[in-house]
Amino acid sequence: MKTAKVRPISGAALVISIVSIFALGACGGSDGSGGSSADSGSVESLADQSAGKAAAPEMAAEDADAAAPKQAVTKASIISTGSVALDAKDVGKTRTQVQQISDRYAGQVTEQETSDSDDDGPSYARMVLRIPSKSFDDAMADLEDTATLVDSNTTTTDVTTEVVDTEVRVKNARTSIERIRTLLSRAEAIGDVIAIESELARREADLNSLLAQQAALENQTSLSTITVNIDRAGPGGSSDDDPGFLAGLSAGWDALGDSARVLAVALGAIIPWTPVILLLLAPVWLLYRRRRQVAGPMAGPVPATGPAEE
């Protein structure tokens, strides 16, 4: 009696057998549910099976690459924000200098607010700058030297992990959408088409949300935000760096100018009343003059008294 030998099944034959079983199962399911609609779970399962057959060589290549030693280099993503408070005698001139610094570093002024006084130009200005992140430190140093520095603050936030996570999620969402589209191109039953299109719309909405988050992170990490507040320095304030005689001379000129302005305001208020005052005083002056003229002749000359005649 001969003994039958059992030959071991090769890896390739095993893979072919599993694929054949899945193909038969898929054909049987399609024949038995021609008019039924597929739910979200079945859509994902069919998409994974359809993409798995096509992506088998790519997965093998990725596994081979993963086996090779390599070092991933991730660029740090930092969000930098700063604020600078300045005192200046001429707010308008300092505001122009801040604009020039922004232009020097290829930045832009996204917000600007100015409070004007009645006589000496603007008294306060607030500017929001967007400066390339690579020039953040240099721009802050230049802004601090523009006028008398009152306060300066900087804040940095590391969002590298969030950026990398968003990139991975975007990549996975795009891959998933491609699988759903491949499955949609192969669907024949109306119910399957409707279910797959609904799932495709949901995943595209998720992808758009992730792309918006990615764009916001890119904007925050590529451009830094600097807020500049400029106040007018008062008389004798910190904006005057000249000590001693020069400081006193400057304060004296300021006081003289203030006095001249007060006098001019007073004269301006009195001048419109001058004709009225003259009209009221003219009758009084004429009456007084007439009384003096009348009183003079009535008094007459005083007779001289001589010695008495005997």
C-alpha positions in Angstrom: 0.0 0.0 0.0 1.4 3.4 -1.0 1.4 6.3 1.3 0.2 9.6 -0.1 2.6 12.5 0.5 1.1 15.9 1.5 2.9 18.7 -0.2 3.2 22.0 1.7 1.2 24.9 0.1 3.4 27.7 -1.1 2.8 31.4 0.0 1.7 32.4 -3.5 -0.9 29.7 -3.7 -2.2 30.7 -0.3 -2.6 34.3 -1.4 -4.4 33.3 -4.6 -6.8 31.1 -2.7 -7.7 33.9 -0.2 -8.3 36.3 -3.1 -10.5 33.8 -4.9 -12.6 33.3 -1.7 -13.1 37.1 -1.4 -14.0 37.3 -5.1 -16.6 34.6 -4.8 -18.0 36.1 -1.7 -18.3 39.5 -3.4 -20.1 38.0 -6.4 -22.5 36.0 -4.3 -23.3 39.2 -2.2 -24.0 41.1 -5.4 -26.3 38.5 -6.8 -28.3 38.1 -3.7 -28.8 41.8 -2.9 -29.3 43.5 -6.3 -31.8 46.1 -5.0 -30.6 46.6 -1.4 -28.7 49.7 -0.2 -25.3 49.3 1.4 -24.7 51.0 4.8 -21.6 52.9 5.7 -19.8 49.9 7.2 -20.3 47.8 4.1 -19.1 50.7 1.9 -15.9 51.0 3.9 -15.3 47.2 3.9 -15.8 47.0 0.1 -13.5 50.0 -0.4 -10.8 48.5 1.7 -11.0 45.1 -0.2 -11.0 46.8 -3.6 -8.1 49.0 -2.7 -6.2 46.3 -0.9 -5.8 44.2 -4.1 -4.5 47.1 -6.1 -2.3 48.4 -3.3 -0.6 45.1 -2.5 2.6 45.8 -4.5 2.8 49.3 -3.0 2.4 48.0 0.5 5.2 45.5 -0.1 7.4 48.3 -1.3 6.5 50.4 1.8 7.4 47.5 4.0 10.7 47.2 2.3 11.4 50.8 2.8 10.4 50.6 6.5 12.9 47.8 7.0 15.7 50.1 5.8 17.0 52.3 8.6 16.2 56.0 8.0 15.9 59.1 10.2 12.9 61.3 9.9 13.6 65.0 10.1 10.7 67.2 11.1 10.9 71.0 10.9 9.8 72.8 14.0 6.6 74.8 13.6 6.5 77.8 15.9 3.8 80.5 16.4 5.4 83.8 17.5 3.5 86.8 18.8 4.8 90.1 20.2 3.7 93.4 21.6 5.6 96.7 21.8 4.5 99.8 23.7 6.2 103.1 22.9 6.2 106.8 24.0 6.9 109.4 21.4 6.7 113.2 21.1 5.6 112.9 17.5 3.1 110.0 17.2 2.7 110.5 13.4 6.4 110.4 12.7 6.8 107.2 14.8 3.9 105.6 13.1 5.6 106.2 9.7 8.8 104.6 11.0 6.9 101.5 12.1 5.4 101.3 8.6 8.9 101.5 7.1 10.1 98.7 9.4 7.2 96.5 8.3 8.0 97.2 4.6 11.7 96.4 5.2 10.9 92.9 6.3 8.2 92.3 3.6 5.5 92.5 6.2 2.1 94.2 6.1 -0.1 96.3 8.4 -3.4 94.4 8.9 -5.0 96.8 11.4 -4.4 100.5 12.3 -6.2 102.8 14.7 -5.3 106.4 15.3 -6.7 109.0 17.8 -6.2 112.6 16.7 -6.1 115.7 19.0 -7.3 119.2 18.1 -3.9 120.9 17.8 -0.8 118.7 17.7 -1.7 115.8 15.4 -2.3 112.2 16.5 -2.0 111.5 20.2 -2.3 107.7 20.0 -1.8 105.0 17.4 -2.2 101.2 17.4 -0.8 99.0 14.6 -1.0 95.3 14.0 1.9 93.9 11.9 2.3 90.5 10.1 6.0 89.8 9.7 7.6 86.7 8.3 8.5 84.4 11.2 12.2 84.2 10.2 12.5 88.0 10.7 10.5 88.2 13.9 13.4 88.8 16.3 15.0 91.4 14.1 11.7 93.3 13.6 11.1 93.3 17.3 14.5 94.8 18.0 14.0 97.5 15.4 10.6 98.4 16.7 11.9 98.7 20.3 14.5 101.3 19.0 11.9 103.4 17.1 11.0 105.6 20.2 11.1 105.4 24.0 10.4 101.8 24.9 7.7 101.4 27.7 7.0 97.6 27.5 7.9 94.7 25.2 6.5 91.1 25.3 7.0 88.0 23.1 5.2 84.6 23.2 6.1 81.4 21.3 4.0 78.3 20.9 5.3 75.0 19.5 2.6 73.4 17.2 4.9 70.9 15.5 2.9 67.9 16.7 -0.4 69.5 15.6 1.0 70.3 12.2 2.3 66.8 11.6 -0.9 65.2 12.9 -3.0 67.4 10.5 -0.8 66.4 7.6 -1.2 62.7 8.3 -5.0 63.1 8.6 -5.2 65.0 5.3 -3.1 62.2 3.6 -5.3 59.5 5.0 -8.5 61.3 4.1 -7.4 61.7 0.5 -6.4 58.0 0.3 -9.8 57.1 1.6 -11.6 59.3 -0.9 -9.7 57.7 -3.7 -10.8 54.3 -2.5 -14.5 55.4 -2.4 -14.3 56.8 -5.9 -12.8 53.6 -7.2 -15.6 51.6 -5.6 -18.2 54.1 -7.0 -16.9 53.5 -10.5 -17.5 49.8 -10.1 -20.9 49.9 -8.5 -23.9 48.9 -10.6 -26.9 48.7 -8.3 -28.8 52.0 -7.6 -28.8 51.4 -3.9 -25.0 50.9 -3.8 -24.4 54.0 -5.9 -26.5 56.2 -3.5 -24.9 54.8 -0.4 -21.4 55.2 -1.8 -22.1 58.8 -3.0 -23.3 59.7 0.5 -20.2 58.3 2.1 -18.0 60.1 -0.5 -19.7 63.4 0.3 -19.1 62.9 4.1 -15.5 62.2 3.6 -14.9 65.1 1.3 -16.5 67.4 3.9 -14.1 66.0 6.5 -11.2 66.6 4.1 -12.2 70.2 3.5 -12.3 70.8 7.3 -8.8 69.4 7.7 -7.5 71.5 4.8 -8.9 74.6 6.5 -7.1 73.7 9.7 -3.9 73.1 7.8 -4.1 76.5 6.0 -4.7 78.3 9.4 -1.7 76.6 10.9 0.4 77.5 7.9 -0.6 81.1 8.1 0.1 81.3 11.8 3.5 79.7 11.6 4.7 81.5 8.4 3.7 85.0 9.6 4.2 86.4 13.1 1.9 88.9 14.7 3.3 92.1 16.4 1.1 94.7 18.0 2.5 98.2 18.4 1.0 100.8 20.7 2.3 104.4 20.4 1.4 107.0 23.0 2.3 110.7 23.1 4.8 111.6 25.8 3.6 114.4 28.1 5.6 117.5 29.0 8.8 116.5 30.8 8.0 112.9 29.9 10.4 110.1 29.2 10.6 111.0 25.5 13.0 113.9 26.2 16.4 112.5 26.5 18.2 115.9 26.8 19.3 116.5 30.4 19.9 119.7 32.2 19.7 123.1 30.4 18.3 121.6 27.1 15.5 119.9 28.9 14.6 123.1 30.8 14.8 125.1 27.6 12.5 122.7 25.9 10.0 122.8 28.8 10.2 126.6 28.7 9.3 126.8 25.1 6.4 124.4 25.6 5.1 126.6 28.5 5.5 129.7 26.4 3.6 128.1 23.5 0.8 127.0 25.9 0.6 130.6 27.3 0.4 132.1 23.8 -2.4 129.7 22.8 -4.3 130.6 26.0 -3.9 134.4 25.2 -5.0 133.9 21.6 -8.1 132.0 22.7 -8.9 134.8 25.2 -8.5 137.5 22.5 -10.5 135.5 20.1 -13.3 135.4 22.6 -13.2 139.2 23.4 -12.9 140.6 19.9 -16.5 139.9 18.8 -17.8 141.8 21.9 -15.6 144.9 21.2 -18.2 146.8 19.0 -20.9 146.1 21.5 -18.8 147.5 24.4 -17.9 150.6 22.4 -21.6 151.3 21.6 -22.5 151.0 25.3 -19.6 153.2 26.4 -20.0 156.0 23.8 -23.1 157.7 25.3 -21.5 157.7 28.7 -18.3 159.2 27.4 -20.2 162.0 25.5 -22.3 162.8 28.5 -19.3 163.1 30.7 -17.5 165.4 28.2 -20.6 167.7 27.9 -20.8 168.1 31.6 -17.2 169.2 31.8 -17.7 171.8 29.1 -20.8 173.2 30.8 -19.2 173.3 34.3 -16.2 175.3 33.0 -18.0 178.7 32.0 -20.3 178.7 35.0 -17.4 178.8 37.4 -16.0 181.9 35.8 -12.7 183.7 36.8 -12.1 184.3 40.5 -11.9 188.2 41.2 -8.6 189.4 42.7 -8.9 191.0 46.1 -6.9 194.3 46.7 -6.3 196.5 49.8 -9.4 198.2 51.2 -9.9 201.9 50.4 -10.0 204.4 53.2 
